[in-house]
Amino acid sequence: SGKKHMAGKRHNSAEINCKNTVAVPSRTTELLNGVDLYQLIAETLEGISFPATVADPQGKDCPLIGASPDFVALTQFPTTAILGRNCRFLNEGCHLSAADRLDIRSCISTGKHFKGILANQRADGTHFLNLLDMRGLKIGKYSRTGEDKWLVIAVQGDVSELETAEIPFEHVELMQVVATAIRDALKAQETIVVGSESEGSPSSADSAETIDPFPEPIWIPGEVREQILLNH
């Protein structure tokens, strides 16, 4: 089934190590302006029926470029406070172990699979335990440089009230749903244009970079680590 389970205890809000410090951030830069890829991904995630996000690890500070309606409902942050930001705002005021921090950075830099249970905080300051799956997905190549263009696909789930034996280690099927939706959106485009003014874009200052999509997106293989531990 591609799923593993943990035996152990029930989690509750008292065990989630967070402080009530989250404030809804405001976007001061319109990162989607002129960036057709970002617009395409944002529109695609609107059709996903579970908590999921897409980030651009080749953009400045790995911004979120798509968030599903269920992710918005889970976190209570509006889309305008999500897109263009690094996902770390969910960890503000919450404990994040050094091991998890390193593993997340590894996932963002290499695309290798990260899976873990993280303490997160909603926009209203309430806490939850987030079962997070992230992996890199190659979607095409830059026409000019031949460099792979890849995204970080993430699926989330609130497991605060579940017995650990009930928690699946991976969202394999849901991750593939997101990848398939992106594939279908890309198939409608002969090339994808990345605006030259987008922050973090590999394009030159005077020309837009185009991406030639792969017929099928390619998951980046490997794991950042082999076993999830609830505590480090």
Secondary structure, 3 states (H helix, E strand, C coil): CCCCECCCCECCHHHCCECCCCCCCCCCCCCCCCCHHHHHHHHHHCCCCCCEEEECCCCCCCCEEEECHHHHHHHCCCHHHCCCCCHHHHHCCECCCHHHHHHHHHHHHHCCEEEEEEEEECCCCCEEEEEEEEEEEEEEEECCCCCEEEEEEEECCECCCCEHHHCECCCHHHHHHHHHHHHHHHHCCCCEEECCCCCCCCCCCCCCEEEEEEEEEEECCCECCCCCCCCC
